[in-house]
Amino acid sequence: MKTKQLCALLFCFLFLSSCAGSKLLSTWEAESPEQLNLNKILVVGVAKDETKRRIYEDTFTDSFTESGVNAVASYTASKQPIEPDEKTLREVVKKTKSDFVLITHMVSANEQDYYHPGGRVGGYNSPGGYGLYGYYPHIYGSVYSSGGYTSTTKVVLESTIYDVASEKRIWTARSLSIDPVMTRKYYQQLIDLFLADLKKKDLI
């Protein structure tokens, strides 16, 4: 394989490796004179894809349960996505006897292209620099070799928890994921970040 092709492949590998995974962008919690202990929480995923919504809700519900929190996925109480009106949501909350509601939705999904050159140019004074007759063909090949583009998608999700009694928001977190594949494994990694923050704030 040619050197320039190896360089391009190495660039792609390093770039994708550095971007893999998810992280929290920000978190917020309400100031409360009393410590809230999350329990009986309704997990609501807002997504166009019904299968992904159910996988997400199941994963979050299972994770809550493993942490000792009584949780229920919204799709088990409402086979269709909950209509965006107060009456319908209230009915589901009442049916599940939930004290808290967690709602997750996608904030943005932006695709970006990153250009990488076809070769790497070494300066004359760099270690192992080229002599005159080695330098010219080296930089010539770098200039005339074709580069390429690597596309990456940045997905931002937001999860928010409301207290049913006061109807006030008590916690919010935003996450950033690079090129996520919407599988249970991805959701689990993301939810682990949310749960870690909830535990850090002594909410569960």
Residue pairs with C-beta under 8 A, 6 or more apart in sequence:
3 119
4 118
4 119
4 141
4 142
4 145
7 118
7 119
7 120
8 116
8 118
8 147
8 148
11 116
11 150
12 116
12 150
15 114
15 116
15 150
15 152
16 150
16 152
16 179
19 152
19 178
19 179
20 178
20 179
21 177
21 178
21 189
22 175
22 176
22 177
22 178
22 180
22 186
22 189
22 190
22 193
23 175
23 176
23 193
24 173
24 174
24 175
24 176
24 193
24 194
24 197
25 156
25 174
25 175
25 176
26 173
26 174
27 171
27 172
27 173
27 174
27 197
27 201
28 171
28 172
28 173
29 170
29 171
29 172
29 201
29 203
30 168
30 169
30 170
30 171
32 170
35 202
36 163
36 170
36 203
37 203
37 204
38 69
38 100
38 161
38 198
38 203
38 204
39 69
39 70
39 99
39 100
40 70
40 71
40 96
40 97
40 98
40 99
40 100
41 64
41 69
41 70
41 71
41 72
41 98
41 99
41 100
41 101
41 102
41 161
42 71
42 72
42 74
42 77
42 92
42 93
42 96
42 98
42 100
42 101
42 102
43 57
43 60
43 61
43 64
43 71
43 72
43 73
43 74
43 102
43 104
44 57
44 74
44 82
44 101
44 102
44 103
44 104
45 52
45 53
45 54
45 56
45 57
45 60
45 74
45 104
45 105
46 53
46 81
46 103
46 104
46 105
46 106
47 53
47 56
47 105
47 106
49 182
50 81
52 182
53 75
53 81
54 73
54 75
55 182
55 183
55 184
55 187
56 104
56 187
57 73
57 74
57 75
58 73
58 184
59 184
59 187
59 188
59 191
60 71
60 73
60 102
60 104
60 187
60 191
60 194
61 71
61 72
61 73
63 188
63 191
63 192
63 195
64 70
64 71
64 195
64 204
65 71
67 195
67 199
67 204
68 204
69 204
72 96
72 98
74 82
74 92
74 96
77 92
77 95
77 96
78 88
78 92
82 88
82 89
82 92
83 89
89 101
93 101
93 164
98 164
99 163
99 164
99 165
100 161
100 162
100 163
100 164
100 170
101 161
101 162
101 164
102 159
102 160
102 161
102 162
103 159
103 160
103 161
103 162
104 157
104 158
104 159
104 160
105 157
105 158
106 155
106 156
106 157
106 158
107 156
107 157
107 158
107 174
108 154
108 155
108 156
109 153
109 154
109 155
109 156
110 153
110 154
111 151
111 152
111 153
111 154
112 151
112 152
112 153
112 154
113 149
113 150
113 151
114 149
114 150
114 151
114 152
115 147
115 148
115 149
116 147
116 148
116 149
116 150
117 142
117 145
117 147
118 142
118 145
118 146
118 147
118 148
119 141
119 142
119 145
120 142
121 138
121 139
121 142
122 128
122 129
122 130
122 138
123 129
124 130
124 135
129 135
130 138
152 178
152 179
153 178
153 179
153 180
154 176
154 177
154 178
155 176
155 177
155 178
155 180
156 174
156 175
156 176
156 177
157 174
157 175
157 177
157 190
158 172
158 173
158 174
158 175
159 172
159 173
159 175
159 194
160 169
160 171
160 172
161 169
161 170
161 171
161 172
161 203
162 168
162 169
162 170
163 170
170 203
171 198
171 201
171 203
173 193
173 194
173 197
175 190
175 193
175 194
177 186
177 190
180 186
180 190
195 204
198 204
